[in-house]
Amino acid sequence: MVLDTQSLHVAAGVPASTTGHDPAKRVSGRKRGLAVDVLGLVIAVVVLAANTHDNATGTALLDRAVE
């Protein structure tokens, strides 16, 4: 299984309570995380605020993959 995250900009008008700022990528928005198998098939997807640490994103992805 491979885990990866990506920080994305959000559209204007998106509530500030669901967004954050990722200082490493210099992006204000959201962070999406994907878990895929060795064939590239998606196992789990999570979308969190961009200021969420990658460890928390990974934990959420693993919890979803176990389900």
CHARMM internal coordinates of N, CA and C (Angstrom, degrees):
IC EDIT
DIST 1 N 1 CA 1.4357
DIST 1 CA 1 C 1.5270
ANGL 1 N 1 CA 1 C 107.94
DIST 1 C 2 N 1.3208
ANGL 1 CA 1 C 2 N 115.81
DIHE 1 N 1 CA 1 C 2 N 140.17
DIST 2 N 2 CA 1.4570
ANGL 1 C 2 N 2 CA 122.91
DIHE 1 CA 1 C 2 N 2 CA 178.74
DIST 2 CA 2 C 1.5211
ANGL 2 N 2 CA 2 C 108.49
DIHE 1 C 2 N 2 CA 2 C -119.39
DIST 2 C 3 N 1.3512
ANGL 2 CA 2 C 3 N 116.49
DIHE 2 N 2 CA 2 C 3 N 132.25
DIST 3 N 3 CA 1.4601
ANGL 2 C 3 N 3 CA 122.50
DIHE 2 CA 2 C 3 N 3 CA 177.55
DIST 3 CA 3 C 1.5128
ANGL 3 N 3 CA 3 C 108.50
DIHE 2 C 3 N 3 CA 3 C -112.87
DIST 3 C 4 N 1.3365
ANGL 3 CA 3 C 4 N 116.88
DIHE 3 N 3 CA 3 C 4 N 139.40
DIST 4 N 4 CA 1.4559
ANGL 3 C 4 N 4 CA 120.85
DIHE 3 CA 3 C 4 N 4 CA 177.59
DIST 4 CA 4 C 1.5153
ANGL 4 N 4 CA 4 C 108.96
DIHE 3 C 4 N 4 CA 4 C -151.61
DIST 4 C 5 N 1.3461
ANGL 4 CA 4 C 5 N 116.06
DIHE 4 N 4 CA 4 C 5 N 152.56
DIST 5 N 5 CA 1.4591
ANGL 4 C 5 N 5 CA 121.28
DIHE 4 CA 4 C 5 N 5 CA 177.90
DIST 5 CA 5 C 1.5149
ANGL 5 N 5 CA 5 C 109.67
DIHE 4 C 5 N 5 CA 5 C -127.08
DIST 5 C 6 N 1.3367
ANGL 5 CA 5 C 6 N 114.72
DIHE 5 N 5 CA 5 C 6 N 158.70
DIST 6 N 6 CA 1.4516
ANGL 5 C 6 N 6 CA 121.44
DIHE 5 CA 5 C 6 N 6 CA 177.89
DIST 6 CA 6 C 1.5163
ANGL 6 N 6 CA 6 C 108.02
DIHE 5 C 6 N 6 CA 6 C -146.98
DIST 6 C 7 N 1.3362
ANGL 6 CA 6 C 7 N 116.94
DIHE 6 N 6 CA 6 C 7 N 131.51
DIST 7 N 7 CA 1.4548
ANGL 6 C 7 N 7 CA 122.04
DIHE 6 CA 6 C 7 N 7 CA 176.90
DIST 7 CA 7 C 1.5236
ANGL 7 N 7 CA 7 C 109.02
DIHE 6 C 7 N 7 CA 7 C -92.47
DIST 7 C 8 N 1.3435
ANGL 7 CA 7 C 8 N 115.82
DIHE 7 N 7 CA 7 C 8 N 136.38
DIST 8 N 8 CA 1.4597
ANGL 7 C 8 N 8 CA 121.84
DIHE 7 CA 7 C 8 N 8 CA -175.22
DIST 8 CA 8 C 1.5126
ANGL 8 N 8 CA 8 C 110.88
DIHE 7 C 8 N 8 CA 8 C -129.77
DIST 8 C 9 N 1.3361
ANGL 8 CA 8 C 9 N 116.39
DIHE 8 N 8 CA 8 C 9 N 146.60
DIST 9 N 9 CA 1.4524
ANGL 8 C 9 N 9 CA 122.01
DIHE 8 CA 8 C 9 N 9 CA 171.54
DIST 9 CA 9 C 1.5207
ANGL 9 N 9 CA 9 C 108.61
DIHE 8 C 9 N 9 CA 9 C -73.10
DIST 9 C 10 N 1.3239
ANGL 9 CA 9 C 10 N 116.57
DIHE 9 N 9 CA 9 C 10 N 151.40
DIST 10 N 10 CA 1.4610
ANGL 9 C 10 N 10 CA 120.56
DIHE 9 CA 9 C 10 N 10 CA 177.32
DIST 10 CA 10 C 1.5254
ANGL 10 N 10 CA 10 C 109.40
DIHE 9 C 10 N 10 CA 10 C -110.77
DIST 10 C 11 N 1.3118
ANGL 10 CA 10 C 11 N 115.97
DIHE 10 N 10 CA 10 C 11 N 162.73
DIST 11 N 11 CA 1.4601
ANGL 10 C 11 N 11 CA 122.08
DIHE 10 CA 10 C 11 N 11 CA 179.50
DIST 11 CA 11 C 1.5278
ANGL 11 N 11 CA 11 C 110.20
DIHE 10 C 11 N 11 CA 11 C -73.07
DIST 11 C 12 N 1.3025
ANGL 11 CA 11 C 12 N 115.50
DIHE 11 N 11 CA 11 C 12 N 159.60
DIST 12 N 12 CA 1.4630
ANGL 11 C 12 N 12 CA 120.79
DIHE 11 CA 11 C 12 N 12 CA 176.50
DIST 12 CA 12 C 1.5271
ANGL 12 N 12 CA 12 C 109.27
DIHE 11 C 12 N 12 CA 12 C -64.65
DIST 12 C 13 N 1.2968
ANGL 12 CA 12 C 13 N 116.22
DIHE 12 N 12 CA 12 C 13 N 140.99
DIST 13 N 13 CA 1.4556
ANGL 12 C 13 N 13 CA 120.51
DIHE 12 CA 12 C 13 N 13 CA 178.64
DIST 13 CA 13 C 1.5098
ANGL 13 N 13 CA 13 C 114.44
DIHE 12 C 13 N 13 CA 13 C 94.38
DIST 13 C 14 N 1.3207
ANGL 13 CA 13 C 14 N 118.67
DIHE 13 N 13 CA 13 C 14 N -0.44
DIST 14 N 14 CA 1.4608
ANGL 13 C 14 N 14 CA 121.55
DIHE 13 CA 13 C 14 N 14 CA 177.98
DIST 14 CA 14 C 1.5273
ANGL 14 N 14 CA 14 C 108.04
DIHE 13 C 14 N 14 CA 14 C -76.81
DIST 14 C 15 N 1.3305
ANGL 14 CA 14 C 15 N 118.71
DIHE 14 N 14 CA 14 C 15 N 136.16
DIST 15 N 15 CA 1.4690
ANGL 14 C 15 N 15 CA 120.71
DIHE 14 CA 14 C 15 N 15 CA -177.26
DIST 15 CA 15 C 1.5355
ANGL 15 N 15 CA 15 C 111.77
DIHE 14 C 15 N 15 CA 15 C -58.85
DIST 15 C 16 N 1.3285
ANGL 15 CA 15 C 16 N 115.92
DIHE 15 N 15 CA 15 C 16 N 137.29
DIST 16 N 16 CA 1.4613
ANGL 15 C 16 N 16 CA 121.27
DIHE 15 CA 15 C 16 N 16 CA -179.40
DIST 16 CA 16 C 1.5234
ANGL 16 N 16 CA 16 C 112.27
DIHE 15 C 16 N 16 CA 16 C -66.63
DIST 16 C 17 N 1.3267
ANGL 16 CA 16 C 17 N 118.15
DIHE 16 N 16 CA 16 C 17 N -21.84
DIST 17 N 17 CA 1.4641
ANGL 16 C 17 N 17 CA 120.96
DIHE 16 CA 16 C 17 N 17 CA -179.23
DIST 17 CA 17 C 1.5245
ANGL 17 N 17 CA 17 C 112.28
DIHE 16 C 17 N 17 CA 17 C -69.54
DIST 17 C 18 N 1.3326
ANGL 17 CA 17 C 18 N 118.50
DIHE 17 N 17 CA 17 C 18 N -18.75
DIST 18 N 18 CA 1.4661
ANGL 17 C 18 N 18 CA 121.05
DIHE 17 CA 17 C 18 N 18 CA -179.19
DIST 18 CA 18 C 1.5195
ANGL 18 N 18 CA 18 C 112.83
DIHE 17 C 18 N 18 CA 18 C -105.82
DIST 18 C 19 N 1.3276
ANGL 18 CA 18 C 19 N 116.94
DIHE 18 N 18 CA 18 C 19 N 5.26
DIST 19 N 19 CA 1.4553
ANGL 18 C 19 N 19 CA 120.54
DIHE 18 CA 18 C 19 N 19 CA -179.73
DIST 19 CA 19 C 1.5140
ANGL 19 N 19 CA 19 C 109.92
DIHE 18 C 19 N 19 CA 19 C -121.45
DIST 19 C 20 N 1.3136
ANGL 19 CA 19 C 20 N 116.32
DIHE 19 N 19 CA 19 C 20 N 168.72
DIST 20 N 20 CA 1.4521
ANGL 19 C 20 N 20 CA 121.95
DIHE 19 CA 19 C 20 N 20 CA 177.86
DIST 20 CA 20 C 1.5076
ANGL 20 N 20 CA 20 C 109.17
DIHE 19 C 20 N 20 CA 20 C -155.89
DIST 20 C 21 N 1.3386
ANGL 20 CA 20 C 21 N 116.42
DIHE 20 N 20 CA 20 C 21 N -177.01
DIST 21 N 21 CA 1.4633
ANGL 20 C 21 N 21 CA 121.16
DIHE 20 CA 20 C 21 N 21 CA -179.66
DIST 21 CA 21 C 1.5170
ANGL 21 N 21 CA 21 C 108.61
DIHE 20 C 21 N 21 CA 21 C -118.62
DIST 21 C 22 N 1.3292
ANGL 21 CA 21 C 22 N 116.99
DIHE 21 N 21 CA 21 C 22 N 123.61
DIST 22 N 22 CA 1.4604
ANGL 21 C 22 N 22 CA 123.02
DIHE 21 CA 21 C 22 N 22 CA 176.33
DIST 22 CA 22 C 1.5245
ANGL 22 N 22 CA 22 C 107.65
DIHE 21 C 22 N 22 CA 22 C -94.35
DIST 22 C 23 N 1.3424
ANGL 22 CA 22 C 23 N 118.47
DIHE 22 N 22 CA 22 C 23 N 102.49
DIST 23 N 23 CA 1.4635
ANGL 22 C 23 N 23 CA 119.74
DIHE 22 CA 22 C 23 N 23 CA -175.50
DIST 23 CA 23 C 1.5260
ANGL 23 N 23 CA 23 C 113.52
DIHE 22 C 23 N 23 CA 23 C -67.41
DIST 23 C 24 N 1.3143
ANGL 23 CA 23 C 24 N 118.03
DIHE 23 N 23 CA 23 C 24 N -27.54
DIST 24 N 24 CA 1.4704
ANGL 23 C 24 N 24 CA 120.17
DIHE 23 CA 23 C 24 N 24 CA -179.77
DIST 24 CA 24 C 1.5238
ANGL 24 N 24 CA 24 C 111.30
DIHE 23 C 24 N 24 CA 24 C -68.06
DIST 24 C 25 N 1.3191
ANGL 24 CA 24 C 25 N 116.85
DIHE 24 N 24 CA 24 C 25 N -37.41
DIST 25 N 25 CA 1.4692
ANGL 24 C 25 N 25 CA 121.17
DIHE 24 CA 24 C 25 N 25 CA -178.77
DIST 25 CA 25 C 1.5200
ANGL 25 N 25 CA 25 C 112.76
DIHE 24 C 25 N 25 CA 25 C -99.85
DIST 25 C 26 N 1.3451
ANGL 25 CA 25 C 26 N 116.44
DIHE 25 N 25 CA 25 C 26 N -6.45
DIST 26 N 26 CA 1.4688
ANGL 25 C 26 N 26 CA 122.39
DIHE 25 CA 25 C 26 N 26 CA -177.47
DIST 26 CA 26 C 1.5248
ANGL 26 N 26 CA 26 C 111.65
DIHE 25 C 26 N 26 CA 26 C 57.74
DIST 26 C 27 N 1.3318
ANGL 26 CA 26 C 27 N 115.40
DIHE 26 N 26 CA 26 C 27 N 46.32
DIST 27 N 27 CA 1.4633
ANGL 26 C 27 N 27 CA 121.83
DIHE 26 CA 26 C 27 N 27 CA -177.41
DIST 27 CA 27 C 1.5275
ANGL 27 N 27 CA 27 C 108.91
DIHE 26 C 27 N 27 CA 27 C -126.52
DIST 27 C 28 N 1.3108
ANGL 27 CA 27 C 28 N 115.99
DIHE 27 N 27 CA 27 C 28 N 130.74
DIST 28 N 28 CA 1.4601
ANGL 27 C 28 N 28 CA 120.96
DIHE 27 CA 27 C 28 N 28 CA 170.08
DIST 28 CA 28 C 1.5221
ANGL 28 N 28 CA 28 C 107.38
DIHE 27 C 28 N 28 CA 28 C -101.27
DIST 28 C 29 N 1.3184
ANGL 28 CA 28 C 29 N 116.37
DIHE 28 N 28 CA 28 C 29 N 122.04
DIST 29 N 29 CA 1.4601
ANGL 28 C 29 N 29 CA 119.13
DIHE 28 CA 28 C 29 N 29 CA -178.35
DIST 29 CA 29 C 1.5097
ANGL 29 N 29 CA 29 C 112.26
DIHE 28 C 29 N 29 CA 29 C 163.17
DIST 29 C 30 N 1.3053
ANGL 29 CA 29 C 30 N 115.20
DIHE 29 N 29 CA 29 C 30 N -131.78
DIST 30 N 30 CA 1.4622
ANGL 29 C 30 N 30 CA 122.01
DIHE 29 CA 29 C 30 N 30 CA -177.61
DIST 30 CA 30 C 1.5290
ANGL 30 N 30 CA 30 C 110.29
DIHE 29 C 30 N 30 CA 30 C -124.66
DIST 30 C 31 N 1.3261
ANGL 30 CA 30 C 31 N 114.56
DIHE 30 N 30 CA 30 C 31 N 162.01
DIST 31 N 31 CA 1.4597
ANGL 30 C 31 N 31 CA 120.99
DIHE 30 CA 30 C 31 N 31 CA 177.66
DIST 31 CA 31 C 1.5276
ANGL 31 N 31 CA 31 C 107.65
DIHE 30 C 31 N 31 CA 31 C -120.66
DIST 31 C 32 N 1.3315
ANGL 31 CA 31 C 32 N 116.08
DIHE 31 N 31 CA 31 C 32 N 129.20
DIST 32 N 32 CA 1.4585
ANGL 31 C 32 N 32 CA 118.80
DIHE 31 CA 31 C 32 N 32 CA 176.44
DIST 32 CA 32 C 1.5175
ANGL 32 N 32 CA 32 C 108.48
DIHE 31 C 32 N 32 CA 32 C -110.11
DIST 32 C 33 N 1.3068
ANGL 32 CA 32 C 33 N 114.99
DIHE 32 N 32 CA 32 C 33 N 143.64
DIST 33 N 33 CA 1.4537
ANGL 32 C 33 N 33 CA 120.93
DIHE 32 CA 32 C 33 N 33 CA 179.42
DIST 33 CA 33 C 1.5177
ANGL 33 N 33 CA 33 C 109.99
DIHE 32 C 33 N 33 CA 33 C -124.71
DIST 33 C 34 N 1.3266
ANGL 33 CA 33 C 34 N 115.60
DIHE 33 N 33 CA 33 C 34 N 140.45
DIST 34 N 34 CA 1.4621
ANGL 33 C 34 N 34 CA 121.41
DIHE 33 CA 33 C 34 N 34 CA 179.65
DIST 34 CA 34 C 1.5211
ANGL 34 N 34 CA 34 C 110.16
DIHE 33 C 34 N 34 CA 34 C -125.63
DIST 34 C 35 N 1.3098
ANGL 34 CA 34 C 35 N 116.23
DIHE 34 N 34 CA 34 C 35 N 142.55
DIST 35 N 35 CA 1.4524
ANGL 34 C 35 N 35 CA 123.39
DIHE 34 CA 34 C 35 N 35 CA 169.84
DIST 35 CA 35 C 1.5206
ANGL 35 N 35 CA 35 C 106.50
DIHE 34 C 35 N 35 CA 35 C -118.53
DIST 35 C 36 N 1.3369
ANGL 35 CA 35 C 36 N 116.91
DIHE 35 N 35 CA 35 C 36 N 123.46
DIST 36 N 36 CA 1.4588
ANGL 35 C 36 N 36 CA 121.48
DIHE 35 CA 35 C 36 N 36 CA -179.52
DIST 36 CA 36 C 1.5237
ANGL 36 N 36 CA 36 C 109.86
DIHE 35 C 36 N 36 CA 36 C -126.32
DIST 36 C 37 N 1.3469
ANGL 36 CA 36 C 37 N 116.07
DIHE 36 N 36 CA 36 C 37 N 155.73
DIST 37 N 37 CA 1.4597
ANGL 36 C 37 N 37 CA 119.86
DIHE 36 CA 36 C 37 N 37 CA 176.47
DIST 37 CA 37 C 1.5287
ANGL 37 N 37 CA 37 C 109.44
DIHE 36 C 37 N 37 CA 37 C -88.60
DIST 37 C 38 N 1.3331
ANGL 37 CA 37 C 38 N 117.49
DIHE 37 N 37 CA 37 C 38 N -175.28
DIST 38 N 38 CA 1.4648
ANGL 37 C 38 N 38 CA 121.55
DIHE 37 CA 37 C 38 N 38 CA -175.21
DIST 38 CA 38 C 1.5238
ANGL 38 N 38 CA 38 C 112.87
DIHE 37 C 38 N 38 CA 38 C -67.69
DIST 38 C 39 N 1.3295
ANGL 38 CA 38 C 39 N 117.62
DIHE 38 N 38 CA 38 C 39 N -17.90
DIST 39 N 39 CA 1.4624
ANGL 38 C 39 N 39 CA 120.87
DIHE 38 CA 38 C 39 N 39 CA 177.11
DIST 39 CA 39 C 1.5210
ANGL 39 N 39 CA 39 C 112.19
DIHE 38 C 39 N 39 CA 39 C -90.37
DIST 39 C 40 N 1.3293
ANGL 39 CA 39 C 40 N 116.65
DIHE 39 N 39 CA 39 C 40 N -5.34
DIST 40 N 40 CA 1.4641
ANGL 39 C 40 N 40 CA 120.48
DIHE 39 CA 39 C 40 N 40 CA -178.71
DIST 40 CA 40 C 1.5164
ANGL 40 N 40 CA 40 C 113.92
DIHE 39 C 40 N 40 CA 40 C 89.86
DIST 40 C 41 N 1.3253
ANGL 40 CA 40 C 41 N 116.98
DIHE 40 N 40 CA 40 C 41 N 9.33
DIST 41 N 41 CA 1.4644
ANGL 40 C 41 N 41 CA 120.65
DIHE 40 CA 40 C 41 N 41 CA 178.13
DIST 41 CA 41 C 1.5229
ANGL 41 N 41 CA 41 C 109.79
DIHE 40 C 41 N 41 CA 41 C -80.42
DIST 41 C 42 N 1.3195
ANGL 41 CA 41 C 42 N 116.64
DIHE 41 N 41 CA 41 C 42 N 134.79
DIST 42 N 42 CA 1.4606
ANGL 41 C 42 N 42 CA 121.87
DIHE 41 CA 41 C 42 N 42 CA -176.37
DIST 42 CA 42 C 1.5263
ANGL 42 N 42 CA 42 C 110.26
DIHE 41 C 42 N 42 CA 42 C -71.27
DIST 42 C 43 N 1.3313
ANGL 42 CA 42 C 43 N 115.67
DIHE 42 N 42 CA 42 C 43 N 128.62
DIST 43 N 43 CA 1.4609
ANGL 42 C 43 N 43 CA 122.13
DIHE 42 CA 42 C 43 N 43 CA 177.46
DIST 43 CA 43 C 1.5200
ANGL 43 N 43 CA 43 C 110.52
DIHE 42 C 43 N 43 CA 43 C -99.59
DIST 43 C 44 N 1.3440
ANGL 43 CA 43 C 44 N 116.93
DIHE 43 N 43 CA 43 C 44 N -44.67
DIST 44 N 44 CA 1.4638
ANGL 43 C 44 N 44 CA 121.22
DIHE 43 CA 43 C 44 N 44 CA -177.31
DIST 44 CA 44 C 1.5191
ANGL 44 N 44 CA 44 C 110.20
DIHE 43 C 44 N 44 CA 44 C -150.41
DIST 44 C 45 N 1.3395
ANGL 44 CA 44 C 45 N 115.44
DIHE 44 N 44 CA 44 C 45 N 152.01
DIST 45 N 45 CA 1.4582
ANGL 44 C 45 N 45 CA 122.64
DIHE 44 CA 44 C 45 N 45 CA 178.00
DIST 45 CA 45 C 1.5258
ANGL 45 N 45 CA 45 C 107.95
DIHE 44 C 45 N 45 CA 45 C -137.13
DIST 45 C 46 N 1.3365
ANGL 45 CA 45 C 46 N 117.54
DIHE 45 N 45 CA 45 C 46 N 136.16
DIST 46 N 46 CA 1.4595
ANGL 45 C 46 N 46 CA 122.14
DIHE 45 CA 45 C 46 N 46 CA 172.53
DIST 46 CA 46 C 1.5245
ANGL 46 N 46 CA 46 C 108.72
DIHE 45 C 46 N 46 CA 46 C -133.49
DIST 46 C 47 N 1.3242
ANGL 46 CA 46 C 47 N 116.50
DIHE 46 N 46 CA 46 C 47 N 147.34
DIST 47 N 47 CA 1.4610
ANGL 46 C 47 N 47 CA 122.73
DIHE 46 CA 46 C 47 N 47 CA 175.71
DIST 47 CA 47 C 1.5146
ANGL 47 N 47 CA 47 C 107.51
DIHE 46 C 47 N 47 CA 47 C -126.83
DIST 47 C 48 N 1.3442
ANGL 47 CA 47 C 48 N 116.00
DIHE 47 N 47 CA 47 C 48 N 122.29
DIST 48 N 48 CA 1.4570
ANGL 47 C 48 N 48 CA 122.28
DIHE 47 CA 47 C 48 N 48 CA -177.66
DIST 48 CA 48 C 1.5166
ANGL 48 N 48 CA 48 C 109.77
DIHE 47 C 48 N 48 CA 48 C -132.04
DIST 48 C 49 N 1.3168
ANGL 48 CA 48 C 49 N 116.90
DIHE 48 N 48 CA 48 C 49 N 172.45
DIST 49 N 49 CA 1.4622
ANGL 48 C 49 N 49 CA 121.09
DIHE 48 CA 48 C 49 N 49 CA 175.15
DIST 49 CA 49 C 1.5248
ANGL 49 N 49 CA 49 C 108.50
DIHE 48 C 49 N 49 CA 49 C -64.57
DIST 49 C 50 N 1.3207
ANGL 49 CA 49 C 50 N 117.20
DIHE 49 N 49 CA 49 C 50 N 148.31
DIST 50 N 50 CA 1.4636
ANGL 49 C 50 N 50 CA 121.95
DIHE 49 CA 49 C 50 N 50 CA -174.93
DIST 50 CA 50 C 1.5255
ANGL 50 N 50 CA 50 C 112.91
DIHE 49 C 50 N 50 CA 50 C -64.73
DIST 50 C 51 N 1.3319
ANGL 50 CA 50 C 51 N 118.12
DIHE 50 N 50 CA 50 C 51 N -23.09
DIST 51 N 51 CA 1.4526
ANGL 50 C 51 N 51 CA 119.24
DIHE 50 CA 50 C 51 N 51 CA -179.78
DIST 51 CA 51 C 1.5217
ANGL 51 N 51 CA 51 C 113.16
DIHE 50 C 51 N 51 CA 51 C -82.97
DIST 51 C 52 N 1.3203
ANGL 51 CA 51 C 52 N 117.99
DIHE 51 N 51 CA 51 C 52 N 2.53
DIST 52 N 52 CA 1.4580
ANGL 51 C 52 N 52 CA 122.34
DIHE 51 CA 51 C 52 N 52 CA 176.09
DIST 52 CA 52 C 1.5270
ANGL 52 N 52 CA 52 C 109.23
DIHE 51 C 52 N 52 CA 52 C -72.01
DIST 52 C 53 N 1.3286
ANGL 52 CA 52 C 53 N 116.30
DIHE 52 N 52 CA 52 C 53 N 134.98
DIST 53 N 53 CA 1.4577
ANGL 52 C 53 N 53 CA 120.96
DIHE 52 CA 52 C 53 N 53 CA -178.59
DIST 53 CA 53 C 1.5305
ANGL 53 N 53 CA 53 C 110.23
DIHE 52 C 53 N 53 CA 53 C -69.67
DIST 53 C 54 N 1.3287
ANGL 53 CA 53 C 54 N 116.38
DIHE 53 N 53 CA 53 C 54 N 150.84
DIST 54 N 54 CA 1.4615
ANGL 53 C 54 N 54 CA 120.86
DIHE 53 CA 53 C 54 N 54 CA -178.69
DIST 54 CA 54 C 1.5323
ANGL 54 N 54 CA 54 C 111.98
DIHE 53 C 54 N 54 CA 54 C -62.70
DIST 54 C 55 N 1.3233
ANGL 54 CA 54 C 55 N 118.17
DIHE 54 N 54 CA 54 C 55 N -29.46
DIST 55 N 55 CA 1.4606
ANGL 54 C 55 N 55 CA 120.20
DIHE 54 CA 54 C 55 N 55 CA 177.39
DIST 55 CA 55 C 1.5232
ANGL 55 N 55 CA 55 C 111.12
DIHE 54 C 55 N 55 CA 55 C -64.27
DIST 55 C 56 N 1.3224
ANGL 55 CA 55 C 56 N 117.23
DIHE 55 N 55 CA 55 C 56 N -40.82
DIST 56 N 56 CA 1.4635
ANGL 55 C 56 N 56 CA 120.97
DIHE 55 CA 55 C 56 N 56 CA 178.36
DIST 56 CA 56 C 1.5230
ANGL 56 N 56 CA 56 C 110.66
DIHE 55 C 56 N 56 CA 56 C -66.97
DIST 56 C 57 N 1.3217
ANGL 56 CA 56 C 57 N 116.35
DIHE 56 N 56 CA 56 C 57 N -37.99
DIST 57 N 57 CA 1.4634
ANGL 56 C 57 N 57 CA 120.67
DIHE 56 CA 56 C 57 N 57 CA 177.21
DIST 57 CA 57 C 1.5227
ANGL 57 N 57 CA 57 C 110.65
DIHE 56 C 57 N 57 CA 57 C -64.74
DIST 57 C 58 N 1.3235
ANGL 57 CA 57 C 58 N 116.27
DIHE 57 N 57 CA 57 C 58 N -43.34
DIST 58 N 58 CA 1.4679
ANGL 57 C 58 N 58 CA 120.65
DIHE 57 CA 57 C 58 N 58 CA 178.35
DIST 58 CA 58 C 1.5101
ANGL 58 N 58 CA 58 C 112.47
DIHE 57 C 58 N 58 CA 58 C -62.86
DIST 58 C 59 N 1.3205
ANGL 58 CA 58 C 59 N 116.68
DIHE 58 N 58 CA 58 C 59 N -40.52
DIST 59 N 59 CA 1.4643
ANGL 58 C 59 N 59 CA 120.83
DIHE 58 CA 58 C 59 N 59 CA 177.52
DIST 59 CA 59 C 1.5176
ANGL 59 N 59 CA 59 C 110.82
DIHE 58 C 59 N 59 CA 59 C -63.15
DIST 59 C 60 N 1.3297
ANGL 59 CA 59 C 60 N 116.95
DIHE 59 N 59 CA 59 C 60 N -43.06
DIST 60 N 60 CA 1.4659
ANGL 59 C 60 N 60 CA 120.57
DIHE 59 CA 59 C 60 N 60 CA 178.31
DIST 60 CA 60 C 1.5280
ANGL 60 N 60 CA 60 C 111.32
DIHE 59 C 60 N 60 CA 60 C -63.49
DIST 60 C 61 N 1.3368
ANGL 60 CA 60 C 61 N 116.49
DIHE 60 N 60 CA 60 C 61 N -39.74
DIST 61 N 61 CA 1.4724
ANGL 60 C 61 N 61 CA 120.27
DIHE 60 CA 60 C 61 N 61 CA 178.45
DIST 61 CA 61 C 1.5230
ANGL 61 N 61 CA 61 C 111.10
DIHE 60 C 61 N 61 CA 61 C -64.78
DIST 61 C 62 N 1.3194
ANGL 61 CA 61 C 62 N 116.78
DIHE 61 N 61 CA 61 C 62 N -43.88
DIST 62 N 62 CA 1.4708
ANGL 61 C 62 N 62 CA 119.89
DIHE 61 CA 61 C 62 N 62 CA 179.56
DIST 62 CA 62 C 1.5195
ANGL 62 N 62 CA 62 C 111.31
DIHE 61 C 62 N 62 CA 62 C -64.88
DIST 62 C 63 N 1.3289
ANGL 62 CA 62 C 63 N 117.54
DIHE 62 N 62 CA 62 C 63 N -38.19
DIST 63 N 63 CA 1.4694
ANGL 62 C 63 N 63 CA 120.74
DIHE 62 CA 62 C 63 N 63 CA 176.76
DIST 63 CA 63 C 1.5254
ANGL 63 N 63 CA 63 C 110.70
DIHE 62 C 63 N 63 CA 63 C -61.97
DIST 63 C 64 N 1.3353
ANGL 63 CA 63 C 64 N 116.88
DIHE 63 N 63 CA 63 C 64 N -41.90
DIST 64 N 64 CA 1.4732
ANGL 63 C 64 N 64 CA 120.32
DIHE 63 CA 63 C 64 N 64 CA 178.19
DIST 64 CA 64 C 1.5247
ANGL 64 N 64 CA 64 C 111.22
DIHE 63 C 64 N 64 CA 64 C -67.79
DIST 64 C 65 N 1.3342
ANGL 64 CA 64 C 65 N 117.72
DIHE 64 N 64 CA 64 C 65 N -37.03
DIST 65 N 65 CA 1.4647
ANGL 64 C 65 N 65 CA 121.02
DIHE 64 CA 64 C 65 N 65 CA -178.46
DIST 65 CA 65 C 1.5224
ANGL 65 N 65 CA 65 C 110.69
DIHE 64 C 65 N 65 CA 65 C -67.09
DIST 65 C 66 N 1.3148
ANGL 65 CA 65 C 66 N 117.20
DIHE 65 N 65 CA 65 C 66 N -34.25
DIST 66 N 66 CA 1.4660
ANGL 65 C 66 N 66 CA 121.25
DIHE 65 CA 65 C 66 N 66 CA 179.43
DIST 66 CA 66 C 1.5294
ANGL 66 N 66 CA 66 C 110.88
DIHE 65 C 66 N 66 CA 66 C -67.58
DIST 66 C 67 N 1.3374
ANGL 66 CA 66 C 67 N 115.86
DIHE 66 N 66 CA 66 C 67 N -35.28
DIST 67 N 67 CA 1.4784
ANGL 66 C 67 N 67 CA 119.77
DIHE 66 CA 66 C 67 N 67 CA 178.75
DIST 67 CA 67 C 1.5025
ANGL 67 N 67 CA 67 C 109.11
DIHE 66 C 67 N 67 CA 67 C -62.47
END
COOR INIT
IC SEED 1 N 1 CA 1 C
IC BUILD
